[in-house]
Amino acid sequence: TAFRLTAGEPGTWSRKADSGRTLHCMFCPACGSRVWHASPGSGTLTLKGGSLDRPLDLGPAVHVWTSRKLSGVVIPEGATRFAEEPA
């Protein structure tokens, strides 16, 4: 509820997630970068950290789908992580 888009209108595309739910993917229509994901009715928004204007400490972030992460992505030691979607 604290998230606010301050400028522009995102593009949107949707796909089925592994859970079977629909996932809405919002992106910048100018460059194509994904900005956030949301599932209808879930109350959760997955914000892409690289899309923020100001860097933040992602150390306390929860890392989901680590089984599919790129080999160059380093997850901080001790960070909460899930190989796939948490229950």
PDB file of N, CA, C and O in Angstrom:
ATOM      1  N   THR A   1       0.808  -1.210   0.000  1.00  0.00           N
ATOM      2  CA  THR A   1       0.000   0.000   0.000  1.00  0.00           C
ATOM      3  C   THR A   1       0.845   1.265   0.000  1.00  0.00           C
ATOM      4  O   THR A   1       0.342   2.340  -0.326  1.00  0.00           O
ATOM      5  N   ALA A   2       2.123   1.157   0.360  1.00  0.00           N
ATOM      6  CA  ALA A   2       2.983   2.342   0.405  1.00  0.00           C
ATOM      7  C   ALA A   2       3.620   2.652  -0.949  1.00  0.00           C
ATOM      8  O   ALA A   2       4.239   3.704  -1.108  1.00  0.00           O
ATOM      9  N   PHE A   3       3.482   1.760  -1.920  1.00  0.00           N
ATOM     10  CA  PHE A   3       4.102   1.970  -3.226  1.00  0.00           C
ATOM     11  C   PHE A   3       3.343   3.028  -4.011  1.00  0.00           C
ATOM     12  O   PHE A   3       2.114   3.005  -4.079  1.00  0.00           O
ATOM     13  N   ARG A   4       4.092   3.963  -4.607  1.00  0.00           N
ATOM     14  CA  ARG A   4       3.502   4.995  -5.456  1.00  0.00           C
ATOM     15  C   ARG A   4       4.335   5.148  -6.718  1.00  0.00           C
ATOM     16  O   ARG A   4       5.551   5.321  -6.645  1.00  0.00           O
ATOM     17  N   LEU A   5       3.691   5.085  -7.865  1.00  0.00           N
ATOM     18  CA  LEU A   5       4.337   5.380  -9.134  1.00  0.00           C
ATOM     19  C   LEU A   5       4.250   6.892  -9.297  1.00  0.00           C
ATOM     20  O   LEU A   5       3.152   7.448  -9.299  1.00  0.00           O
ATOM     21  N   THR A   6       5.387   7.563  -9.434  1.00  0.00           N
ATOM     22  CA  THR A   6       5.394   9.029  -9.424  1.00  0.00           C
ATOM     23  C   THR A   6       5.347   9.656 -10.804  1.00  0.00           C
ATOM     24  O   THR A   6       5.094  10.855 -10.918  1.00  0.00           O
ATOM     25  N   ALA A   7       5.581   8.893 -11.844  1.00  0.00           N
ATOM     26  CA  ALA A   7       5.543   9.450 -13.194  1.00  0.00           C
ATOM     27  C   ALA A   7       5.287   8.347 -14.209  1.00  0.00           C
ATOM     28  O   ALA A   7       5.676   7.196 -14.010  1.00  0.00           O
ATOM     29  N   GLY A   8       4.622   8.719 -15.305  1.00  0.00           N
ATOM     30  CA  GLY A   8       4.425   7.799 -16.418  1.00  0.00           C
ATOM     31  C   GLY A   8       3.356   6.759 -16.172  1.00  0.00           C
ATOM     32  O   GLY A   8       2.780   6.662 -15.089  1.00  0.00           O
ATOM     33  N   GLU A   9       3.112   5.991 -17.205  1.00  0.00           N
ATOM     34  CA  GLU A   9       2.172   4.881 -17.154  1.00  0.00           C
ATOM     35  C   GLU A   9       2.902   3.620 -17.593  1.00  0.00           C
ATOM     36  O   GLU A   9       3.514   3.616 -18.661  1.00  0.00           O
ATOM     37  N   PRO A  10       2.857   2.550 -16.804  1.00  0.00           N
ATOM     38  CA  PRO A  10       3.554   1.332 -17.191  1.00  0.00           C
ATOM     39  C   PRO A  10       2.819   0.573 -18.288  1.00  0.00           C
ATOM     40  O   PRO A  10       1.602   0.684 -18.438  1.00  0.00           O
ATOM     41  N   GLY A  11       3.585  -0.197 -19.048  1.00  0.00           N
ATOM     42  CA  GLY A  11       2.997  -1.190 -19.922  1.00  0.00           C
ATOM     43  C   GLY A  11       2.705  -2.419 -19.074  1.00  0.00           C
ATOM     44  O   GLY A  11       3.289  -2.573 -18.002  1.00  0.00           O
ATOM     45  N   THR A  12       1.831  -3.280 -19.520  1.00  0.00           N
ATOM     46  CA  THR A  12       1.470  -4.468 -18.747  1.00  0.00           C
ATOM     47  C   THR A  12       1.345  -5.677 -19.659  1.00  0.00           C
ATOM     48  O   THR A  12       0.807  -5.582 -20.762  1.00  0.00           O
ATOM     49  N   TRP A  13       1.839  -6.801 -19.195  1.00  0.00           N
ATOM     50  CA  TRP A  13       1.556  -8.079 -19.830  1.00  0.00           C
ATOM     51  C   TRP A  13       1.319  -9.076 -18.712  1.00  0.00           C
ATOM     52  O   TRP A  13       1.776  -8.863 -17.589  1.00  0.00           O
ATOM     53  N   SER A  14       0.623 -10.146 -18.993  1.00  0.00           N
ATOM     54  CA  SER A  14       0.267 -11.128 -17.970  1.00  0.00           C
ATOM     55  C   SER A  14       0.661 -12.524 -18.428  1.00  0.00           C
ATOM     56  O   SER A  14       0.710 -12.825 -19.620  1.00  0.00           O
ATOM     57  N   ARG A  15       0.940 -13.365 -17.439  1.00  0.00           N
ATOM     58  CA  ARG A  15       1.278 -14.757 -17.720  1.00  0.00           C
ATOM     59  C   ARG A  15       0.841 -15.616 -16.545  1.00  0.00           C
ATOM     60  O   ARG A  15       0.596 -15.109 -15.450  1.00  0.00           O
ATOM     61  N   LYS A  16       0.747 -16.912 -16.778  1.00  0.00           N
ATOM     62  CA  LYS A  16       0.446 -17.851 -15.703  1.00  0.00           C
ATOM     63  C   LYS A  16       1.733 -18.174 -14.962  1.00  0.00           C
ATOM     64  O   LYS A  16       2.747 -18.501 -15.578  1.00  0.00           O
ATOM     65  N   ALA A  17       1.690 -18.081 -13.640  1.00  0.00           N
ATOM     66  CA  ALA A  17       2.829 -18.452 -12.801  1.00  0.00           C
ATOM     67  C   ALA A  17       2.826 -19.966 -12.597  1.00  0.00           C
ATOM     68  O   ALA A  17       1.841 -20.634 -12.909  1.00  0.00           O
ATOM     69  N   ASP A  18       3.927 -20.506 -12.075  1.00  0.00           N
ATOM     70  CA  ASP A  18       4.002 -21.939 -11.794  1.00  0.00           C
ATOM     71  C   ASP A  18       2.895 -22.373 -10.834  1.00  0.00           C
ATOM     72  O   ASP A  18       2.472 -23.529 -10.856  1.00  0.00           O
ATOM     73  N   SER A  19       2.423 -21.449  -9.992  1.00  0.00           N
ATOM     74  CA  SER A  19       1.360 -21.752  -9.034  1.00  0.00           C
ATOM     75  C   SER A  19      -0.004 -21.891  -9.700  1.00  0.00           C
ATOM     76  O   SER A  19      -0.949 -22.396  -9.094  1.00  0.00           O
ATOM     77  N   GLY A  20      -0.103 -21.432 -10.972  1.00  0.00           N
ATOM     78  CA  GLY A  20      -1.378 -21.435 -11.671  1.00  0.00           C
ATOM     79  C   GLY A  20      -2.084 -20.088 -11.619  1.00  0.00           C
ATOM     80  O   GLY A  20      -3.036 -19.851 -12.362  1.00  0.00           O
ATOM     81  N   ARG A  21      -1.613 -19.200 -10.734  1.00  0.00           N
ATOM     82  CA  ARG A  21      -2.201 -17.863 -10.645  1.00  0.00           C
ATOM     83  C   ARG A  21      -1.734 -17.008 -11.814  1.00  0.00           C
ATOM     84  O   ARG A  21      -0.723 -17.304 -12.451  1.00  0.00           O
ATOM     85  N   THR A  22      -2.480 -15.948 -12.086  1.00  0.00           N
ATOM     86  CA  THR A  22      -2.079 -14.993 -13.104  1.00  0.00           C
ATOM     87  C   THR A  22      -1.121 -13.985 -12.492  1.00  0.00           C
ATOM     88  O   THR A  22      -1.359 -13.487 -11.392  1.00  0.00           O
ATOM     89  N   LEU A  23      -0.055 -13.685 -13.190  1.00  0.00           N
ATOM     90  CA  LEU A  23       0.929 -12.709 -12.742  1.00  0.00           C
ATOM     91  C   LEU A  23       0.923 -11.553 -13.727  1.00  0.00           C
ATOM     92  O   LEU A  23       1.144 -11.749 -14.922  1.00  0.00           O
ATOM     93  N   HIS A  24       0.671 -10.345 -13.227  1.00  0.00           N
ATOM     94  CA  HIS A  24       0.717  -9.146 -14.057  1.00  0.00           C
ATOM     95  C   HIS A  24       2.122  -8.567 -13.951  1.00  0.00           C
ATOM     96  O   HIS A  24       2.630  -8.362 -12.849  1.00  0.00           O
ATOM     97  N   CYS A  25       2.745  -8.305 -15.083  1.00  0.00           N
ATOM     98  CA  CYS A  25       4.105  -7.782 -15.146  1.00  0.00           C
ATOM     99  C   CYS A  25       4.054  -6.364 -15.702  1.00  0.00           C
ATOM    100  O   CYS A  25       3.651  -6.163 -16.848  1.00  0.00           O
ATOM    101  N   MET A  26       4.463  -5.371 -14.895  1.00  0.00           N
ATOM    102  CA  MET A  26       4.460  -3.985 -15.321  1.00  0.00           C
ATOM    103  C   MET A  26       5.870  -3.589 -15.738  1.00  0.00           C
ATOM    104  O   MET A  26       6.846  -3.941 -15.076  1.00  0.00           O
ATOM    105  N   PHE A  27       5.965  -2.857 -16.839  1.00  0.00           N
ATOM    106  CA  PHE A  27       7.274  -2.515 -17.394  1.00  0.00           C
ATOM    107  C   PHE A  27       7.270  -1.101 -17.946  1.00  0.00           C
ATOM    108  O   PHE A  27       6.213  -0.515 -18.182  1.00  0.00           O
ATOM    109  N   CYS A  28       8.471  -0.558 -18.148  1.00  0.00           N
ATOM    110  CA  CYS A  28       8.629   0.761 -18.754  1.00  0.00           C
ATOM    111  C   CYS A  28       8.409   0.613 -20.255  1.00  0.00           C
ATOM    112  O   CYS A  28       9.126  -0.149 -20.902  1.00  0.00           O
ATOM    113  N   PRO A  29       7.426   1.330 -20.831  1.00  0.00           N
ATOM    114  CA  PRO A  29       7.178   1.194 -22.263  1.00  0.00           C
ATOM    115  C   PRO A  29       8.297   1.793 -23.124  1.00  0.00           C
ATOM    116  O   PRO A  29       8.391   1.475 -24.310  1.00  0.00           O
ATOM    117  N   ALA A  30       9.137   2.645 -22.553  1.00  0.00           N
ATOM    118  CA  ALA A  30      10.227   3.256 -23.314  1.00  0.00           C
ATOM    119  C   ALA A  30      11.423   2.312 -23.469  1.00  0.00           C
ATOM    120  O   ALA A  30      11.990   2.205 -24.556  1.00  0.00           O
ATOM    121  N   CYS A  31      11.810   1.620 -22.376  1.00  0.00           N
ATOM    122  CA  CYS A  31      13.014   0.781 -22.438  1.00  0.00           C
ATOM    123  C   CYS A  31      12.737  -0.708 -22.276  1.00  0.00           C
ATOM    124  O   CYS A  31      13.604  -1.533 -22.565  1.00  0.00           O
ATOM    125  N   GLY A  32      11.530  -1.065 -21.813  1.00  0.00           N
ATOM    126  CA  GLY A  32      11.172  -2.469 -21.653  1.00  0.00           C
ATOM    127  C   GLY A  32      11.548  -3.083 -20.317  1.00  0.00           C
ATOM    128  O   GLY A  32      11.242  -4.252 -20.080  1.00  0.00           O
ATOM    129  N   SER A  33      12.205  -2.333 -19.430  1.00  0.00           N
ATOM    130  CA  SER A  33      12.602  -2.874 -18.125  1.00  0.00           C
ATOM    131  C   SER A  33      11.381  -3.167 -17.270  1.00  0.00           C
ATOM    132  O   SER A  33      10.470  -2.345 -17.168  1.00  0.00           O
ATOM    133  N   ARG A  34      11.369  -4.353 -16.650  1.00  0.00           N
ATOM    134  CA  ARG A  34      10.271  -4.669 -15.742  1.00  0.00           C
ATOM    135  C   ARG A  34      10.445  -3.853 -14.463  1.00  0.00           C
ATOM    136  O   ARG A  34      11.557  -3.694 -13.961  1.00  0.00           O
ATOM    137  N   VAL A  35       9.338  -3.342 -13.949  1.00  0.00           N
ATOM    138  CA  VAL A  35       9.370  -2.500 -12.763  1.00  0.00           C
ATOM    139  C   VAL A  35       8.772  -3.239 -11.561  1.00  0.00           C
ATOM    140  O   VAL A  35       9.339  -3.197 -10.469  1.00  0.00           O
ATOM    141  N   TRP A  36       7.628  -3.917 -11.751  1.00  0.00           N
ATOM    142  CA  TRP A  36       7.063  -4.714 -10.676  1.00  0.00           C
ATOM    143  C   TRP A  36       6.148  -5.795 -11.235  1.00  0.00           C
ATOM    144  O   TRP A  36       5.717  -5.750 -12.387  1.00  0.00           O
ATOM    145  N   HIS A  37       5.865  -6.784 -10.358  1.00  0.00           N
ATOM    146  CA  HIS A  37       4.924  -7.864 -10.651  1.00  0.00           C
ATOM    147  C   HIS A  37       3.854  -7.853  -9.569  1.00  0.00           C
ATOM    148  O   HIS A  37       4.118  -7.468  -8.430  1.00  0.00           O
ATOM    149  N   ALA A  38       2.668  -8.268  -9.921  1.00  0.00           N
ATOM    150  CA  ALA A  38       1.580  -8.380  -8.947  1.00  0.00           C
ATOM    151  C   ALA A  38       0.615  -9.479  -9.385  1.00  0.00           C
ATOM    152  O   ALA A  38       0.378  -9.674 -10.577  1.00  0.00           O
ATOM    153  N   SER A  39       0.062 -10.193  -8.404  1.00  0.00           N
ATOM    154  CA  SER A  39      -0.971 -11.192  -8.665  1.00  0.00           C
ATOM    155  C   SER A  39      -2.280 -10.659  -8.120  1.00  0.00           C
ATOM    156  O   SER A  39      -2.330 -10.228  -6.968  1.00  0.00           O
ATOM    157  N   PRO A  40      -3.347 -10.674  -8.916  1.00  0.00           N
ATOM    158  CA  PRO A  40      -4.636 -10.159  -8.449  1.00  0.00           C
ATOM    159  C   PRO A  40      -5.073 -10.836  -7.154  1.00  0.00           C
ATOM    160  O   PRO A  40      -5.047 -12.062  -7.042  1.00  0.00           O
ATOM    161  N   GLY A  41      -5.474 -10.024  -6.180  1.00  0.00           N
ATOM    162  CA  GLY A  41      -5.981 -10.536  -4.921  1.00  0.00           C
ATOM    163  C   GLY A  41      -4.936 -10.987  -3.923  1.00  0.00           C
ATOM    164  O   GLY A  41      -5.287 -11.351  -2.801  1.00  0.00           O
ATOM    165  N   SER A  42      -3.653 -10.978  -4.292  1.00  0.00           N
ATOM    166  CA  SER A  42      -2.633 -11.470  -3.361  1.00  0.00           C
ATOM    167  C   SER A  42      -2.229 -10.423  -2.335  1.00  0.00           C
ATOM    168  O   SER A  42      -1.782 -10.773  -1.242  1.00  0.00           O
ATOM    169  N   GLY A  43      -2.379  -9.145  -2.666  1.00  0.00           N
ATOM    170  CA  GLY A  43      -1.951  -8.094  -1.751  1.00  0.00           C
ATOM    171  C   GLY A  43      -0.446  -7.915  -1.720  1.00  0.00           C
ATOM    172  O   GLY A  43       0.072  -7.156  -0.901  1.00  0.00           O
ATOM    173  N   THR A  44       0.267  -8.608  -2.611  1.00  0.00           N
ATOM    174  CA  THR A  44       1.724  -8.524  -2.644  1.00  0.00           C
ATOM    175  C   THR A  44       2.183  -7.939  -3.968  1.00  0.00           C
ATOM    176  O   THR A  44       1.662  -8.276  -5.031  1.00  0.00           O
ATOM    177  N   LEU A  45       3.156  -7.070  -3.883  1.00  0.00           N
ATOM    178  CA  LEU A  45       3.762  -6.453  -5.056  1.00  0.00           C
ATOM    179  C   LEU A  45       5.244  -6.809  -5.021  1.00  0.00           C
ATOM    180  O   LEU A  45       5.901  -6.609  -3.999  1.00  0.00           O
ATOM    181  N   THR A  46       5.775  -7.329  -6.115  1.00  0.00           N
ATOM    182  CA  THR A  46       7.194  -7.662  -6.186  1.00  0.00           C
ATOM    183  C   THR A  46       7.884  -6.577  -6.985  1.00  0.00           C
ATOM    184  O   THR A  46       7.777  -6.525  -8.211  1.00  0.00           O
ATOM    185  N   LEU A  47       8.594  -5.710  -6.279  1.00  0.00           N
ATOM    186  CA  LEU A  47       9.269  -4.578  -6.885  1.00  0.00           C
ATOM    187  C   LEU A  47      10.664  -4.973  -7.318  1.00  0.00           C
ATOM    188  O   LEU A  47      11.399  -5.595  -6.550  1.00  0.00           O
ATOM    189  N   LYS A  48      11.038  -4.624  -8.533  1.00  0.00           N
ATOM    190  CA  LYS A  48      12.369  -4.924  -9.049  1.00  0.00           C
ATOM    191  C   LYS A  48      13.334  -3.877  -8.506  1.00  0.00           C
ATOM    192  O   LYS A  48      13.211  -2.699  -8.839  1.00  0.00           O
ATOM    193  N   GLY A  49      14.289  -4.283  -7.680  1.00  0.00           N
ATOM    194  CA  GLY A  49      15.202  -3.371  -6.993  1.00  0.00           C
ATOM    195  C   GLY A  49      15.957  -2.444  -7.916  1.00  0.00           C
ATOM    196  O   GLY A  49      16.214  -1.297  -7.550  1.00  0.00           O
ATOM    197  N   GLY A  50      16.318  -2.896  -9.092  1.00  0.00           N
ATOM    198  CA  GLY A  50      17.055  -2.070 -10.037  1.00  0.00           C
ATOM    199  C   GLY A  50      16.226  -0.961 -10.645  1.00  0.00           C
ATOM    200  O   GLY A  50      16.761  -0.107 -11.351  1.00  0.00           O
ATOM    201  N   SER A  51      14.930  -0.958 -10.385  1.00  0.00           N
ATOM    202  CA  SER A  51      14.057   0.063 -10.966  1.00  0.00           C
ATOM    203  C   SER A  51      13.913   1.298 -10.078  1.00  0.00           C
ATOM    204  O   SER A  51      13.260   2.266 -10.469  1.00  0.00           O
ATOM    205  N   LEU A  52      14.507   1.275  -8.903  1.00  0.00           N
ATOM    206  CA  LEU A  52      14.353   2.378  -7.964  1.00  0.00           C
ATOM    207  C   LEU A  52      15.280   3.541  -8.297  1.00  0.00           C
ATOM    208  O   LEU A  52      16.402   3.336  -8.758  1.00  0.00           O
ATOM    209  N   ASP A  53      14.806   4.759  -8.061  1.00  0.00           N
ATOM    210  CA  ASP A  53      15.617   5.954  -8.307  1.00  0.00           C
ATOM    211  C   ASP A  53      16.776   6.058  -7.317  1.00  0.00           C
ATOM    212  O   ASP A  53      17.860   6.524  -7.668  1.00  0.00           O
ATOM    213  N   ARG A  54      16.543   5.625  -6.086  1.00  0.00           N
ATOM    214  CA  ARG A  54      17.574   5.681  -5.057  1.00  0.00           C
ATOM    215  C   ARG A  54      17.952   4.261  -4.647  1.00  0.00           C
ATOM    216  O   ARG A  54      17.078   3.449  -4.342  1.00  0.00           O
ATOM    217  N   PRO A  55      19.249   3.958  -4.637  1.00  0.00           N
ATOM    218  CA  PRO A  55      19.658   2.615  -4.220  1.00  0.00           C
ATOM    219  C   PRO A  55      19.262   2.357  -2.770  1.00  0.00           C
ATOM    220  O   PRO A  55      19.199   3.278  -1.956  1.00  0.00           O
ATOM    221  N   LEU A  56      19.001   1.121  -2.470  1.00  0.00           N
ATOM    222  CA  LEU A  56      18.703   0.755  -1.104  1.00  0.00           C
ATOM    223  C   LEU A  56      19.434  -0.512  -0.745  1.00  0.00           C
ATOM    224  O   LEU A  56      19.912  -1.240  -1.615  1.00  0.00           O
ATOM    225  N   ASP A  57      19.518  -0.769   0.542  1.00  0.00           N
ATOM    226  CA  ASP A  57      20.193  -1.962   1.033  1.00  0.00           C
ATOM    227  C   ASP A  57      19.267  -3.152   0.844  1.00  0.00           C
ATOM    228  O   ASP A  57      18.249  -3.265   1.528  1.00  0.00           O
ATOM    229  N   LEU A  58      19.610  -4.031  -0.069  1.00  0.00           N
ATOM    230  CA  LEU A  58      18.786  -5.214  -0.308  1.00  0.00           C
ATOM    231  C   LEU A  58      19.201  -6.385   0.578  1.00  0.00           C
ATOM    232  O   LEU A  58      18.688  -7.494   0.424  1.00  0.00           O
ATOM    233  N   GLY A  59      20.132  -6.141   1.510  1.00  0.00           N
ATOM    234  CA  GLY A  59      20.587  -7.195   2.413  1.00  0.00           C
ATOM    235  C   GLY A  59      19.468  -7.902   3.143  1.00  0.00           C
ATOM    236  O   GLY A  59      19.477  -9.131   3.212  1.00  0.00           O
ATOM    237  N   PRO A  60      18.479  -7.164   3.705  1.00  0.00           N
ATOM    238  CA  PRO A  60      17.405  -7.839   4.423  1.00  0.00           C
ATOM    239  C   PRO A  60      16.293  -8.359   3.504  1.00  0.00           C
ATOM    240  O   PRO A  60      15.283  -8.867   3.990  1.00  0.00           O
ATOM    241  N   ALA A  61      16.463  -8.239   2.197  1.00  0.00           N
ATOM    242  CA  ALA A  61      15.436  -8.689   1.256  1.00  0.00           C
ATOM    243  C   ALA A  61      15.279 -10.203   1.323  1.00  0.00           C
ATOM    244  O   ALA A  61      16.219 -10.921   1.661  1.00  0.00           O
ATOM    245  N   VAL A  62      14.083 -10.675   0.998  1.00  0.00           N
ATOM    246  CA  VAL A  62      13.815 -12.106   0.876  1.00  0.00           C
ATOM    247  C   VAL A  62      14.054 -12.477  -0.578  1.00  0.00           C
ATOM    248  O   VAL A  62      13.505 -11.838  -1.476  1.00  0.00           O
ATOM    249  N   HIS A  63      14.849 -13.480  -0.818  1.00  0.00           N
ATOM    250  CA  HIS A  63      15.217 -13.899  -2.173  1.00  0.00           C
ATOM    251  C   HIS A  63      14.407 -15.140  -2.550  1.00  0.00           C
ATOM    252  O   HIS A  63      14.525 -16.192  -1.922  1.00  0.00           O
ATOM    253  N   VAL A  64      13.581 -14.992  -3.592  1.00  0.00           N
ATOM    254  CA  VAL A  64      12.663 -16.049  -4.016  1.00  0.00           C
ATOM    255  C   VAL A  64      13.089 -16.558  -5.390  1.00  0.00           C
ATOM    256  O   VAL A  64      13.626 -15.800  -6.198  1.00  0.00           O
ATOM    257  N   TRP A  65      12.853 -17.815  -5.647  1.00  0.00           N
ATOM    258  CA  TRP A  65      13.219 -18.481  -6.903  1.00  0.00           C
ATOM    259  C   TRP A  65      14.725 -18.474  -7.121  1.00  0.00           C
ATOM    260  O   TRP A  65      15.192 -18.257  -8.239  1.00  0.00           O
ATOM    261  N   THR A  66      15.482 -18.708  -6.063  1.00  0.00           N
ATOM    262  CA  THR A  66      16.940 -18.729  -6.188  1.00  0.00           C
ATOM    263  C   THR A  66      17.421 -19.886  -7.055  1.00  0.00           C
ATOM    264  O   THR A  66      18.549 -19.856  -7.549  1.00  0.00           O
ATOM    265  N   SER A  67      16.586 -20.904  -7.247  1.00  0.00           N
ATOM    266  CA  SER A  67      16.966 -22.019  -8.122  1.00  0.00           C
ATOM    267  C   SER A  67      17.094 -21.563  -9.574  1.00  0.00           C
ATOM    268  O   SER A  67      17.687 -22.263 -10.394  1.00  0.00           O
ATOM    269  N   ARG A  68      16.538 -20.388  -9.897  1.00  0.00           N
ATOM    270  CA  ARG A  68      16.573 -19.873 -11.264  1.00  0.00           C
ATOM    271  C   ARG A  68      17.434 -18.610 -11.404  1.00  0.00           C
ATOM    272  O   ARG A  68      17.414 -17.967 -12.453  1.00  0.00           O
ATOM    273  N   LYS A  69      18.180 -18.256 -10.370  1.00  0.00           N
ATOM    274  CA  LYS A  69      18.969 -17.030 -10.436  1.00  0.00           C
ATOM    275  C   LYS A  69      20.117 -17.168 -11.428  1.00  0.00           C
ATOM    276  O   LYS A  69      20.587 -18.271 -11.708  1.00  0.00           O
ATOM    277  N   LEU A  70      20.554 -16.042 -11.949  1.00  0.00           N
ATOM    278  CA  LEU A  70      21.712 -16.035 -12.841  1.00  0.00           C
ATOM    279  C   LEU A  70      22.959 -16.358 -12.046  1.00  0.00           C
ATOM    280  O   LEU A  70      23.033 -16.035 -10.860  1.00  0.00           O
ATOM    281  N   SER A  71      23.935 -16.983 -12.666  1.00  0.00           N
ATOM    282  CA  SER A  71      25.136 -17.419 -11.948  1.00  0.00           C
ATOM    283  C   SER A  71      25.916 -16.264 -11.334  1.00  0.00           C
ATOM    284  O   SER A  71      26.615 -16.473 -10.343  1.00  0.00           O
ATOM    285  N   GLY A  72      25.827 -15.064 -11.875  1.00  0.00           N
ATOM    286  CA  GLY A  72      26.569 -13.920 -11.350  1.00  0.00           C
ATOM    287  C   GLY A  72      25.891 -13.198 -10.200  1.00  0.00           C
ATOM    288  O   GLY A  72      26.473 -12.280  -9.621  1.00  0.00           O
ATOM    289  N   VAL A  73      24.669 -13.596  -9.858  1.00  0.00           N
ATOM    290  CA  VAL A  73      23.942 -12.946  -8.770  1.00  0.00           C
ATOM    291  C   VAL A  73      24.436 -13.514  -7.444  1.00  0.00           C
ATOM    292  O   VAL A  73      24.432 -14.727  -7.234  1.00  0.00           O
ATOM    293  N   VAL A  74      24.860 -12.622  -6.553  1.00  0.00           N
ATOM    294  CA  VAL A  74      25.356 -13.040  -5.241  1.00  0.00           C
ATOM    295  C   VAL A  74      24.305 -12.703  -4.193  1.00  0.00           C
ATOM    296  O   VAL A  74      23.904 -11.548  -4.054  1.00  0.00           O
ATOM    297  N   ILE A  75      23.869 -13.704  -3.466  1.00  0.00           N
ATOM    298  CA  ILE A  75      22.901 -13.507  -2.389  1.00  0.00           C
ATOM    299  C   ILE A  75      23.701 -13.388  -1.098  1.00  0.00           C
ATOM    300  O   ILE A  75      24.530 -14.248  -0.803  1.00  0.00           O
ATOM    301  N   PRO A  76      23.458 -12.325  -0.323  1.00  0.00           N
ATOM    302  CA  PRO A  76      24.237 -12.125   0.904  1.00  0.00           C
ATOM    303  C   PRO A  76      24.139 -13.314   1.857  1.00  0.00           C
ATOM    304  O   PRO A  76      23.086 -13.939   1.979  1.00  0.00           O
ATOM    305  N   GLU A  77      25.232 -13.611   2.519  1.00  0.00           N
ATOM    306  CA  GLU A  77      25.281 -14.684   3.513  1.00  0.00           C
ATOM    307  C   GLU A  77      24.241 -14.422   4.592  1.00  0.00           C
ATOM    308  O   GLU A  77      24.147 -13.305   5.102  1.00  0.00           O
ATOM    309  N   GLY A  78      23.468 -15.426   4.941  1.00  0.00           N
ATOM    310  CA  GLY A  78      22.466 -15.306   5.987  1.00  0.00           C
ATOM    311  C   GLY A  78      21.136 -14.737   5.526  1.00  0.00           C
ATOM    312  O   GLY A  78      20.206 -14.638   6.325  1.00  0.00           O
ATOM    313  N   ALA A  79      21.020 -14.360   4.260  1.00  0.00           N
ATOM    314  CA  ALA A  79      19.765 -13.801   3.747  1.00  0.00           C
ATOM    315  C   ALA A  79      18.701 -14.889   3.677  1.00  0.00           C
ATOM    316  O   ALA A  79      19.007 -16.055   3.430  1.00  0.00           O
ATOM    317  N   THR A  80      17.456 -14.500   3.897  1.00  0.00           N
ATOM    318  CA  THR A  80      16.342 -15.447   3.750  1.00  0.00           C
ATOM    319  C   THR A  80      16.173 -15.761   2.289  1.00  0.00           C
ATOM    320  O   THR A  80      16.074 -14.851   1.465  1.00  0.00           O
ATOM    321  N   ARG A  81      16.139 -17.034   1.950  1.00  0.00           N
ATOM    322  CA  ARG A  81      16.026 -17.432   0.547  1.00  0.00           C
ATOM    323  C   ARG A  81      15.121 -18.642   0.396  1.00  0.00           C
ATOM    324  O   ARG A  81      15.001 -19.477   1.292  1.00  0.00           O
ATOM    325  N   PHE A  82      14.494 -18.708  -0.759  1.00  0.00           N
ATOM    326  CA  PHE A  82      13.632 -19.833  -1.117  1.00  0.00           C
ATOM    327  C   PHE A  82      14.015 -20.295  -2.512  1.00  0.00           C
ATOM    328  O   PHE A  82      14.147 -19.467  -3.414  1.00  0.00           O
ATOM    329  N   ALA A  83      14.197 -21.585  -2.714  1.00  0.00           N
ATOM    330  CA  ALA A  83      14.555 -22.109  -4.025  1.00  0.00           C
ATOM    331  C   ALA A  83      13.437 -21.853  -5.041  1.00  0.00           C
ATOM    332  O   ALA A  83      13.691 -21.642  -6.227  1.00  0.00           O
ATOM    333  N   GLU A  84      12.200 -21.878  -4.551  1.00  0.00           N
ATOM    334  CA  GLU A  84      11.034 -21.629  -5.406  1.00  0.00           C
ATOM    335  C   GLU A  84      10.062 -20.722  -4.651  1.00  0.00           C
ATOM    336  O   GLU A  84      10.479 -19.967  -3.773  1.00  0.00           O
ATOM    337  N   GLU A  85       8.784 -20.789  -4.980  1.00  0.00           N
ATOM    338  CA  GLU A  85       7.758 -19.958  -4.333  1.00  0.00           C
ATOM    339  C   GLU A  85       7.516 -20.433  -2.926  1.00  0.00           C
ATOM    340  O   GLU A  85       7.231 -21.616  -2.737  1.00  0.00           O
ATOM    341  N   PRO A  86       7.614 -19.564  -1.904  1.00  0.00           N
ATOM    342  CA  PRO A  86       7.339 -20.012  -0.530  1.00  0.00           C
ATOM    343  C   PRO A  86       5.856 -20.307  -0.337  1.00  0.00           C
ATOM    344  O   PRO A  86       4.999 -19.742  -1.017  1.00  0.00           O
ATOM    345  N   ALA A  87       5.579 -21.182   0.581  1.00  0.00           N
ATOM    346  CA  ALA A  87       4.180 -21.564   0.864  1.00  0.00           C
ATOM    347  C   ALA A  87       3.407 -20.413   1.474  1.00  0.00           C
ATOM    348  O   ALA A  87       2.221 -20.557   1.774  1.00  0.00           O
TER     349      ALA A  87
END
